Amino acid sequence: MTLPTKDEQTELEAAAFRRLVSHLRNRADVQNIDLMNLAGFCRNCLSNWYLDAAQEKGLGLTRDESREIVYGMPYDEWKALNQREATSAQQQAFEKNRPQE
């Protein structure tokens, strides 16, 4: 087995990230709270991680800009189009599984 070079690894990671973002954009039916309850992260987490990486590189990206990169549109627009009110069961599961920072 030949392991990828550092540059190839970066390219593969970037391709995987783009595919994940594309998948999440195409599955707007899956709510962020469902992602949080099942996987412990959501679109907002992903956009925050993107923002953290940009800030570590000294880039002047804003939170709204990083969310637009992940959501494919302004966050408020995505919420208006796709976000439903969380059920009490979803909220209870979130409180139980909430990541501790």
Secondary structure, DSSP 8 states (H G I E B T S, - for coil): -----HHHHHHHHHHHHHHHHHHHHHTTTS-HHHHHHHHS--HHHHHHHHHHHHHHTT----HHHHHHHHHSS-HHHHHHHH-----HHHHHHHHHH----
